[in-house]
Amino acid sequence: MLRRISIVLRAASPWLIPLLMLVALGAWSFASPVGSSPDDDFHLPSIWCGLGERAGLCEDSGDPATKMVPTPLATASCYAFLADNSGECWNPDAAGLFEAERVNTGPLYPPVFYGAMSVLASPDIEASVVAMRLANSLIAVGLVTAVFWVLPRRLRPALLLSVLASAVPLGVFVYASTNPSSWALLAAATVWISVFGVTQTEGRRRLILCALAVVGTVMGAGARADAGAFAIFGAGLGLLLGVRRLKQSLIPLGTFLVVAALGVGFYLSAGQSGSLVSGLPSDNPPLTRSQLIANAMNIPTLWTGALGGWGLGWLDTPMPSAVSVCATVIAGAVLLIGARRPTWREVAALVLALAALYAVPFILLAQSRAVVGEQVQPRYILPLIVILLGVASVGRATERQWTRSRRLIAAAALTVAFSLALYTNVRRYTTGLDGTALDPGTFAEWWWPVAPSPLAVTVFGCAAFALALLALALLAVPISSNPSATESDAPAETGGRLDEDVVRADPEHRRSLRTFPRLTT
């Protein structure tokens, strides 16, 4: 029976799984009102002004540091930090313009994300924000899907594991938001593995991966300055993992140089980059030795914070403990399973990724004169978690270790975490967390004027995510334990010989190729 289901799923997977993931992210697009993502009081006015001054959307205020934007944007986050208050306080029908003092006129952030989202800005604030969230959901699913199908087969599980194991709950919330961090996460997921893939392919596939690496870098670095630095770091790890001989590495090195140039260019063009050197604005005195020691011991709470340990939105929507437990266990499993019998390159990349995940928040906190829990948020370092999980999963042992039973258990755990997180987030804004009804739409004080009911959004979103994970769990089945009987990772124009050539040139993988099956996802 499972074999028949697998055959059907395999035939439908190219469009079915992306569609289900798009529905799941679409549910998050409706799961909270306008202004619910962090710092939306800055990001929304910046989006409305992303294409410059336009009548009724973004007008001159007479002060170069401020802009006049639609009045509803002024109160879009009226419920922030008030978990028991619903989204009812916001008035989308307020008329006129107000002077936004928090807007990207510096510019503090790079302009690409704001400019792209500004295309969808209109006087109808609610319709515009929903359109932006759905567009970001589509972009995320589309880019990950494109990278997946162009990658060599043995690298595809690393992409999926890094994205899925880091996505719940903060990742899915951010991907489907109007926050620039959505593109920063997407760049972290795709740039490093695209560069790695460039080292493992030839012909048309290699050129497409080069292009995807550049696209991911422009998106990430064009949204946040730190994403440019993360893109360079990830691309460097991709080279470390994949480059064997300099003669065969001119295109991968060229791709890395383009990524580095773009990352540095966007980084230097944004005022935000100064925060990465001097820290976030703070009036606190320098940290004491005891505070530095406390920070050193508490950095991991930022990691688990991205996996449900901290609240969503303005950090005011606490997640049930089951969310954090399930998500953290799965992320830990990805690390432990992927780290089995690594090569020296994989060990080096893993150590560097883990060191960055620890050092970046520690240094940023020290420069900002802040302790863990202040200033630095989990979403700032979530891109590094994505890279770490991916780097840990590139070994040839990964897929064999993820047996069907383990895949199904992981899918079930992530579905539980996703479902509880989505339900809690919807209920927080319809009634406030002081509501007790099982149906998040019961006694709802706020909801979109045109949208499925809160219960329908929750049920369909959870069902779509569960079905997508189930399909992936049933499809990821090695077809042979004999390497000679499997398909090649190389494109047709290479004659199917690339992987064998790479292995012959790299003795590190000879034993693993004899021992582990090829990937067929």
Secondary structure as UniProt FT lines:
FT   HELIX           2..29
FT   TURN            34..35
FT   TURN            38..39
FT   HELIX           40..48
FT   TURN            49..51
FT   TURN            55..57
FT   STRAND          58..60
FT   TURN            64..65
FT   STRAND          67..70
FT   HELIX           71..75
FT   TURN            76..81
FT   TURN            83..84
FT   HELIX           87..89
FT   TURN            92..93
FT   STRAND          97..100
FT   HELIX           112..118
FT   TURN            119..120
FT   HELIX           125..150
FT   HELIX           153..155
FT   HELIX           156..165
FT   TURN            166..169
FT   HELIX           170..175
FT   HELIX           181..199
FT   HELIX           203..221
FT   TURN            222..223
FT   HELIX           225..242
FT   HELIX           246..248
FT   HELIX           250..269
FT   TURN            271..272
FT   HELIX           273..278
FT   HELIX           289..298
FT   HELIX           300..304
FT   HELIX           305..309
FT   TURN            313..316
FT   HELIX           321..338
FT   HELIX           344..368
FT   TURN            372..373
FT   HELIX           378..392
FT   TURN            396..397
FT   HELIX           398..401
FT   HELIX           404..430
FT   TURN            433..434
FT   TURN            440..443
FT   HELIX           454..475
FT   HELIX           483..485
FT   HELIX           492..494
FT   TURN            495..496
FT   HELIX           498..505
FT   HELIX           507..509
FT   HELIX           510..515
//
